[in-house]
Amino acid sequence: MNAMMEGGGMMLGMGIVGLLSVIALVLLIAALVKYLFFSRPKQ
């Protein structure tokens, strides 16, 4: 019973870390796209 609870907690922790990583990655990509497309001088 205890092993199962520990495994669940570990999975939950990894899920949270994964979610934060995905959010950080999305924000990074959005910032990069914005920078590449909007910081160039218009011709």
Secondary structure by P-SEA (a helix, b strand, c coil): caaaaaaaaaaaaaaaaaaaaaaaaaaaaaaaaaaaccccccc
